Amino acid sequence: MLSRVAESLFWMSRYFERAENTARFLDVNFNLLLDLSRISPVENPNYWIALILVTSRKESFNELYPEYTARTVTDYLVFSRENPNSITSCIGLARENARSIIESISSEMWEQINNLYHFLQGATPQAVHNDPSGFYKEIKNASHLFQGITDNTFSRNEGWDFIQIGKYLERADNVARLIDVKYHMLFSETKGKKEITIESDDIIQWMAVLKSCSALEAFRKVYLSKLDPENILRFL
C-alpha cells in the first residue's frame, strides 16, 4: 500500500471520529447545564472553558472571542474555519483526504461523507442554537452511518487497519483529554489531599463524563451499584 493512501485513510477516519466526539461533548454539555439549572442557576463559564480544553486550544479561542458563553463556544467548535478542530473543519478535512484517494474507498463511503459535508454547509449558527440536540444528533448519526457503511463495504486489508488505527487513536486521545479536564474540575482540594466530591450536582457531572464517551449504559451493566467516581475513572 502506498504511504499517501495509508495516511489519507488514517486521517479521514480520525477527523470523522473527532467531529463525532466534539458533537457528543457539546450535546452532553448542553444537557448537563439544563440538569444543573434545575438544582441551582448555572452561570459558571468553566463548563464552556472545559469544552475548549478538551477539544482544542484555549489560546486560539481567546484570539477570536471575548468571553466563554454557549453561543461563542458553540460557534467556535461547530463552525469556525479558524479552528482546525471544529466540526465543520474536521468533516472538510475528512472529505479532502477521502477525495485524494477516492479510488481506494467505496462509492457509498464517499456519498456519506459528501452528505454530511453538504449538511454542514447548509447549517447556520441560529439553527444550531434553536435546536442544539437535534443538530448534534444529526452529526452523531451521520458518523455512525459512515462507520457502518465502512464496515460493510471496505475490504479487510491494510487500508482497513489504518482506518481502525485512526479511529481508535482519536477516541483514546479524546477520553484521556476528557478525564484530565474533568478530573481537575470535579476533584476538590481538601487539607492538601485531593478528594472526590459526591454532591448531587457532582453525580450529574460524573454521569455526563460517561455520556460524553457513550459509556453510561455499559458502565451500569458492569457496576450495578450507585455511580462512584473511582469506578467511573477505572472503567474509562
C-alpha positions as CSV (number, residue, x, y, z in Angstrom):
1,M,0.0,0.0,0.0
2,L,1.2,3.5,-0.9
3,S,2.1,5.6,2.2
4,R,-0.1,8.5,0.9
5,V,-3.1,6.2,0.7
6,A,-2.5,4.9,4.2
7,E,-2.0,8.4,5.6
8,S,-5.2,9.7,3.9
9,L,-7.3,6.7,5.2
10,F,-5.9,7.3,8.7
11,W,-6.7,11.0,8.8
12,M,-10.1,10.5,7.0
13,S,-11.1,8.2,9.8
14,R,-9.6,10.3,12.6
15,Y,-11.2,13.5,11.5
16,F,-14.6,11.8,11.3
17,E,-14.2,10.4,14.8
18,R,-13.1,13.9,16.1
19,A,-16.2,15.5,14.6
20,E,-18.5,13.0,16.3
21,N,-16.7,13.3,19.6
22,T,-17.0,17.1,19.5
23,A,-20.7,16.9,18.7
24,R,-21.2,14.5,21.6
25,F,-19.3,16.7,24.0
26,L,-21.4,19.7,23.0
27,D,-24.6,17.8,23.3
28,V,-23.8,16.4,26.7
29,N,-22.7,19.8,28.0
30,F,-25.9,21.4,26.8
31,N,-28.0,18.8,28.6
32,L,-25.7,18.9,31.7
33,L,-26.4,22.6,32.1
34,L,-30.1,22.0,31.8
35,D,-29.9,19.4,34.5
36,L,-27.8,21.6,36.8
37,S,-30.1,24.6,36.3
38,R,-32.9,22.6,37.9
39,I,-30.8,22.4,41.1
40,S,-29.4,26.0,41.0
41,P,-28.7,28.7,38.5
42,V,-25.7,28.0,36.3
43,E,-23.6,30.9,35.2
44,N,-20.1,29.4,35.6
45,P,-18.1,29.8,32.4
46,N,-15.9,26.9,33.4
47,Y,-18.3,24.4,31.9
48,W,-17.7,26.0,28.5
49,I,-14.0,26.5,29.1
50,A,-13.7,22.8,29.8
51,L,-15.0,22.0,26.3
52,I,-12.3,24.2,24.7
53,L,-9.6,22.5,26.8
54,V,-10.9,19.0,25.8
55,T,-11.2,19.7,22.1
56,S,-8.8,22.4,21.1
57,R,-6.5,25.2,22.3
58,K,-7.7,27.9,24.7
59,E,-5.3,30.5,23.2
60,S,-6.8,30.1,19.7
61,F,-10.3,30.7,21.2
62,N,-9.2,33.8,23.1
63,E,-7.9,35.4,19.9
64,L,-11.4,35.2,18.4
65,Y,-13.9,35.7,21.2
66,P,-14.0,37.9,24.3
67,E,-15.8,35.5,26.6
68,Y,-16.9,31.9,27.1
69,T,-20.6,31.5,26.5
70,A,-22.9,28.9,25.0
71,R,-23.0,30.9,21.7
72,T,-19.3,31.7,21.4
73,V,-18.1,28.2,22.3
74,T,-20.7,26.5,20.0
75,D,-19.8,28.8,17.1
76,Y,-16.1,28.1,17.6
77,L,-16.4,24.3,17.9
78,V,-19.1,23.8,15.2
79,F,-18.5,26.5,12.5
80,S,-15.1,28.3,12.9
81,R,-12.8,27.9,10.0
82,E,-10.0,29.3,12.1
83,N,-10.4,26.3,14.4
84,P,-8.9,23.2,12.7
85,N,-10.8,21.0,15.2
86,S,-14.3,22.4,14.7
87,I,-16.9,20.0,13.3
88,T,-17.0,21.8,10.0
89,S,-13.2,21.8,9.7
90,C,-12.9,18.2,10.6
91,I,-15.5,17.0,8.1
92,G,-14.0,19.2,5.4
93,L,-10.6,17.7,6.1
94,A,-12.0,14.2,6.1
95,R,-13.6,14.9,2.7
96,E,-10.3,16.2,1.3
97,N,-8.5,13.1,2.4
98,A,-11.2,10.9,1.0
99,R,-11.2,12.7,-2.3
100,S,-7.4,12.3,-2.7
101,I,-7.9,8.5,-2.5
102,I,-11.3,8.2,-4.0
103,E,-10.3,5.1,-5.9
104,S,-9.4,3.4,-2.6
105,I,-12.7,3.8,-0.8
106,S,-16.2,2.6,-1.7
107,S,-18.7,4.9,-3.6
108,E,-21.1,4.5,-0.6
109,M,-18.4,5.9,1.8
110,W,-17.8,8.9,-0.5
111,E,-21.5,9.5,-0.8
112,Q,-21.9,9.6,3.0
113,I,-19.0,11.9,3.5
114,N,-20.5,14.3,0.9
115,N,-23.9,14.1,2.5
116,L,-22.6,15.2,5.9
117,Y,-20.3,17.8,4.3
118,H,-23.2,19.5,2.4
119,F,-25.5,19.2,5.5
120,L,-22.9,21.3,7.4
121,Q,-22.5,23.8,4.6
122,G,-26.3,24.5,4.8
123,A,-26.4,24.7,8.6
124,T,-26.5,28.1,10.3
125,P,-25.5,29.2,13.8
126,Q,-29.0,30.3,14.6
127,A,-30.4,26.9,13.6
128,V,-28.0,25.2,15.9
129,H,-28.8,27.5,18.8
130,N,-32.5,26.9,18.2
131,D,-32.2,23.1,18.3
132,P,-28.8,22.1,19.5
133,S,-29.7,18.5,20.4
134,G,-31.3,17.9,17.0
135,F,-28.2,19.2,15.2
136,Y,-25.8,17.2,17.3
137,K,-27.9,14.1,16.8
138,E,-27.6,14.5,13.0
139,I,-23.8,14.7,13.3
140,K,-23.6,11.6,15.5
141,N,-26.0,9.6,13.4
142,A,-24.1,10.5,10.2
143,S,-20.8,9.4,11.8
144,H,-22.4,6.1,12.9
145,L,-23.8,5.6,9.4
146,F,-20.3,6.2,7.9
147,Q,-18.8,3.7,10.2
148,G,-21.5,1.1,9.4
149,I,-21.0,1.7,5.6
150,T,-17.3,1.4,6.0
151,D,-17.7,-1.9,7.9
152,N,-19.9,-3.3,5.2
153,T,-18.2,-2.0,2.0
154,F,-14.5,-1.8,2.7
155,S,-12.2,-4.8,2.2
156,R,-10.4,-6.2,5.2
157,N,-6.9,-5.2,4.1
158,E,-4.1,-2.9,5.2
159,G,-6.3,0.1,4.4
160,W,-8.9,-1.2,6.8
161,D,-6.2,-1.4,9.5
162,F,-5.2,2.3,9.0
163,I,-8.9,3.3,9.2
164,Q,-9.2,1.5,12.6
165,I,-5.9,2.9,13.9
166,G,-7.1,6.5,13.1
167,K,-10.5,6.0,14.7
168,Y,-9.3,4.3,17.9
169,L,-6.2,6.6,18.5
170,E,-8.5,9.6,18.2
171,R,-11.0,8.0,20.6
172,A,-8.4,7.2,23.2
173,D,-7.0,10.7,22.9
174,N,-10.4,12.2,23.5
175,V,-11.1,10.0,26.5
176,A,-7.8,10.9,28.0
177,R,-8.3,14.6,27.5
178,L,-11.8,14.4,28.9
179,I,-10.6,12.6,32.1
180,D,-7.8,15.1,32.6
181,V,-10.0,18.2,32.3
182,K,-12.9,16.8,34.3
183,Y,-10.6,15.4,37.0
184,H,-9.4,18.9,37.8
185,M,-12.9,20.3,37.7
186,L,-14.5,17.6,39.9
187,F,-11.8,16.9,42.4
188,S,-11.6,19.4,45.3
189,E,-8.5,20.2,47.3
190,T,-9.1,19.4,51.0
191,K,-6.3,19.6,53.5
192,G,-3.7,19.1,50.9
193,K,-5.3,15.9,49.7
194,K,-7.4,15.5,46.6
195,E,-10.8,14.1,47.5
196,I,-13.7,13.1,45.3
197,T,-16.7,15.3,45.7
198,I,-20.1,13.5,45.7
199,E,-22.7,16.2,46.0
200,S,-25.8,15.8,43.9
201,D,-24.6,18.1,41.2
202,D,-21.3,16.3,41.1
203,I,-23.0,13.0,40.4
204,I,-24.8,14.6,37.5
205,Q,-21.4,15.8,36.2
206,W,-19.9,12.3,36.5
207,M,-22.8,10.9,34.6
208,A,-22.1,13.5,31.9
209,V,-18.5,12.2,31.7
210,L,-19.8,8.7,30.9
211,K,-22.3,10.1,28.4
212,S,-19.5,12.0,26.7
213,C,-17.9,8.6,26.0
214,S,-21.2,6.9,25.2
215,A,-20.4,4.7,28.2
216,L,-23.2,5.3,30.7
217,E,-25.2,2.2,29.9
218,A,-22.1,0.0,29.5
219,F,-20.9,1.2,32.9
220,R,-24.2,0.4,34.6
221,K,-24.0,-3.2,33.3
222,V,-20.6,-3.6,34.9
223,Y,-21.1,-1.7,38.1
224,L,-24.6,-2.3,39.4
225,S,-24.3,0.0,42.5
226,K,-24.7,3.7,42.5
227,L,-22.4,5.9,40.4
228,D,-19.0,6.0,42.1
229,P,-16.3,8.4,40.7
230,E,-13.4,6.0,41.3
231,N,-15.3,3.2,39.4
232,I,-16.0,5.6,36.6
233,L,-12.4,6.6,36.2
234,R,-11.4,2.9,36.4
235,F,-13.9,2.0,33.8
236,L,-12.9,4.7,31.3
